[in-house]
């Protein structure tokens, strides 16, 4: 009796042992390469690579054992039993399938890898002892149980150690260490197991077979095993190259997908398969939190028909089909509107669909902004005329269906806004309008509408309340609210508002007519406010229609009147205070309407200012006055009012010079009267214009001094020859100590500054006596002479009537009064 361990040192062919060890190492490396491929795959591909690795390793184990046993040179070895040999190979492959499957498919869980290592070690031992049992020898095989246990004690721990590295097979060092541990497990168990074999040559059955030559069989088995392992290794390398190329392509496409602004979502069977970074940013979730979710988790309660209407998979007839809009579900219950297109693709070997999603928030915000701009005033944010009219139409339509519902329209116009705008500048005027809009918003209910119709005109629609009580209450509250001071860049500004009100159905039954009636009431309110000096609220009255119709007729007829010879000049004398002699006349405009008769200057001048005809009309007045004055005695002067529109014209000085030249009137006989408003807008330009006029030789008078924005700086800075005291002070000076003090102060100021003083509005002898006692230079008023045509003036010859110029398109909103 002898032990096989002696045969390892004396009866084995070491060449075959080396071949066996090489096969073992190649099998270990190849199988782990295949497992590394399985680790980065998914689904069935992962299972296929895991099975390939198990089969390669099982074949490698069996070939290692078979070739090593063929290196045994004992004379008694006669061959291998075919059934047991084949069974040992099947056990090797089946066991490794189970071991690799348990470790690889179990993920990175430690128990799964330990269990796989134990199964692998047991499989190596089972294959080894089945292979030994397949030996045909002329004798009996016995086993040393201690050595058998020792072989498992060597192989199983090494196999478990190798399997513990299976979660780090992506790195070559760990992969080589794991391969070495598997090779040691095979070799250690094999050689320890061989040492457990005891061979008894005597008494055993004899097979009577010729001497067995192992080299041909060893060569064949080795060659087949190496070819299988080599092909497996080549397949692994080829797949790695292909996978790396595919991964690079996928990475390139993912970079492109991530670079796009559109969100990309791939889905199949109501499951999210993949998304790009743009969609993750849109959702506010990482990729891992989105992939694997149901579409319902992404789109909330949105109808998913646009996503699921067509079956998954390539479908050219539906590719990039109609654009639909859906809502994405964000954390916290918020949603994002998106535009979606969907088409079929193939994803990882399965039919799927890709959805392209574009964030619509910016586009909708832009659309809402454009829509808001189209319906709202850009400065105040209030409804513009278009939206206001639309809301008014809706309110009246609703009220028409319900007789119990009434609608009121309140039209508002700001009083004293233009002087503020002129004095502080347009930017301050804009700030004032914005503050007024804010106050109007605060004063109405949400169901009411406030709009800016243009300039300083506002309107309010009041619905759902009893009229006219509710409108009267609102109008009074608005008048009080808007009259409170405003802070504009640190300066306090006070204005007021006139308000006109009309109600549906009492005053009108159509939107346009109701707004027109409210505007008529506003016109009346403004007229009363000018007389009273306080904000006024007026409801529409039927007779207001007549006034509006008259005004519209006058607007139309005024254009014809200028060129049709309907305009005349009347002259009011200016008497010297010292001796009562006539110093000259002031030219005052009169309109003799063919049907309506004489039109009051109080009606004519505001009408000319608002229609923009004040400038050509003023030029006609100057030309006519100079022509007629040229025929008077040389001691008589003529005074002509200049409107602000005329004064601001670049050609004013040349125009005056041309008029003087064409009429032959001496420049010293022409006096131009200006109001303080022409000095407010651009003082430097006004000063330059005044100096150029003075250079012509004409005199300049400051009219209506003491009202408006009267400032002593005007008297020292601007070259005025004469100051005219406003008639309101002259009218009250005998009864009002303050008015009397103002008149005395102005006369004294004129004497000190060497300026002549004219007092206008003298209507009583007592007024004239007081002014002469104060040494006032010139007096003017009805007491001293009413305005009359040139033909009726004492000492003044009549000049030929001059044809009037055709009006042009100059627009002027405010101008000086051209009539007395």
Steps between C-alpha positions, in 0.01 A plus 500: 500500500632859425354851494434711196711782650803290419376479144489882480874510559595181323230376264348818347590669176565858603447626148133406520476647848628833366247483216227435756606798710508725190151384405386573854639854494356576157163367606496716813598818313259434213204428725559816706527708182163365398359579844636854472305535176190369677542758778454795259217339305132477586210267451549194284842619381625485856363152547664385176844630599467346847413161345791526255740569786367205700527260203853617418612458860329160536667373181831643620473320835414172331782535243748590775407190699492271193840612364657482848373142543636409154843596632481209746756237372412206712522179301168396640303791339301353221254789415182679614145386537303705240183543707671631813729722293211665318306531824790681668506754219124558522526543876776761450293702254172472691660587833672807358177615340339487842797665677546784250129557476464527877793742532449715189125522486484565875668835446748632751340324799766330713296185577447441126873513430590278797235247396631501144854438626389205713310349205802550274736331750262209544462466121877483451523223764201306357641518149844392626384191687262397220795523265717286727222246519509480120860361503541145369779320689579129567429523867290667767473878580469598865463850654660671795208683660725746678667604178162526325382746766830679477455545124165671555653709780758625251276555195180646646655799691708594198190491280307713750787753510493523121120551494527782754676702230221453246359848566831658389567312179499823298859557617774283356702456822201368693406284204848339486500444877162330478624283208809397698288409801274282281803330343644432846165362612496255205865395530499483880186287512621283210841416639373461856226274366753289308692456824180356652498215239636156606557236227503122581636309189444148628161345520342758278318413179709495183381636169753337275550824301817590313734762648330842495681793323372832650666753263261482203199535729666774706591688184146478368334600826747783554455627149120491519501664844742770391303568183181533702668730750675696227178550309329606821781744572491636144124534523539687824762734354297555183189570702698735723626691197150510357352596835761769553427634152129480574560663836696781336222545248243489777705747704525729199128476438430552872720808499307627200173412672614671819617805308161556339248724666225248437423230752534143366300214652513137377219276620335165434211319665422812710854490650772765468812335352733799468504881520750776425635767733276770355190308608651430843565871546145570390360248749740594778591134555816292436509239224475212747180645644337518156611183319270211588209727594156472345390768260223592743770594755652743249188653346267492801132506412563606140329298231774267372324421174755698292777282647325165494267542203736323258657162583870501595758439233600659175197640321600739223144596435484649849858629529520866603124523479273772629631722775307466826526686828516325838592585858802353679462426870761670720578440869264691724201460269612763249470436126692614192330530160693324222465448127536132401585301188528120506628236258598132507856365551675177605663518843730219623339255261146584599242725333454834676404859436695820551325821602652844437380757751550876481443730797217739415533730801708765325285488188178523700646780709591684179153437358340620822725807495407578139134440580531726804673771296228480236229551762667720762658841518880474495557775758238424766412136434131591491263376233542688173215630288462171311472286813285762674249501213497119496434484877231765466331299225506187718361689800212643296427163340479339843284781633269471198423140597422603856286815533593529866865561414619854427831625363667834561786658306711767668724715277781685678720781375782650707492873575831693512694202365665680207657778712652231722625316193646821357657615826653171620551323168345205322670243724336653805173504308535127433568430868193702591282302257630174649414611853154608385449159338599331827245705693228419248575126532477521877161672484311246286391140544650204313192465281524864387734624225717810493664608175718775362342630181787732413705786643356591839158346425381200701174307516340246735232236442294432814271197495276305734389791718192719531530810287536793509575487874806273466652712221444820695671351806793377292532831316511699824754260651719521188488881493618511861762228451654651187514847656738383774862617446745286301871456567693527172876468552480678834264773381139522609254540213128565529251450220132414478268312271170581333265202469209437267257210554247323279297188583348210308217478406386841623734713285591267211455141383819447296864505614605781264203717589544441875867602482403804292243609758751461782744712298233768458450503876877527542513799267240674712684406820825648370324821401357536850835409656670785311248743646497364855863390527403177674452142374153438361292184449212524253243248375388508141195716420315506167579868431869413506450338164418838351823649630703210361333531161568874499862446586547242226338733250728784604806277467401420146403860409812657649722369221274664243464819702872583491515498122139611444517856628296431814777617735523868599725707723356739757720746683484609863672827590782536751491844674786678670441530872650847519277687253247242364629522142495195275840326481389218272267206456505130583389275212232253610363218284130459423314229301177587324346161421254511206230305682592520871600866506783635713697227674632595841881519529470281811364231269709577191850508650486165689348345188786631283756374752351151517463464121856618430383806302624759751834544325380586146221704655751699707711570193194637321425724799854646498503564125155659503567714807828632359342577162215695660722676755727621220213730393457654843664810640866436565458559874267202536644155574340158453526213747475141378487183710745222410389144566758257646481305175604808300772590746661154481510497121860522371399760237318736736755785485520483122120486477467819712764671292323400178164627631654835596670527162189405302263729693736794542430528874786642704639235738475737798122519451453120541465351848498120545324367809617169653374291788733340753436150359736566207786547750454178694580235238844615385609821670832528313336466161227746602762752613686471168176550304404806706840662440468442124150656503631796697772537241228559239384803702166369623389524862407200713239487776446235769127432509287386796777560753415382850331176398636157412873460575585868535860541606707810566788328321307544174513878543875511559602237248268563203498830307135602549405861428159487660319301772122452486318454831240225471143630507405273793711718732367824350140379540541424872755765609252745646327237715789261573800633687720218371410569136559870559841431656596282202405774251698762696798264525504427125479871413781579743706210365455628146612848601809359670591272206419770243218294352170650388189362670166437331188430709236311305135442592424860613121518515418772754602862551616416853740241364636747245543770766689263732733386222575861395577581862749210499661642184412199283634559148218355284137411566277263303141389553137540409479828690754649260381336181346183366671303225387632157589442137774716351245704307350630822822600674559874559810622317555167320456456125373168373743269320383266224382168628761232453431151368547236765766225454397140460538299823778246526549189715676661797367339820481700823327404819556817706532861389462855613161670487473703182181676603391719781 
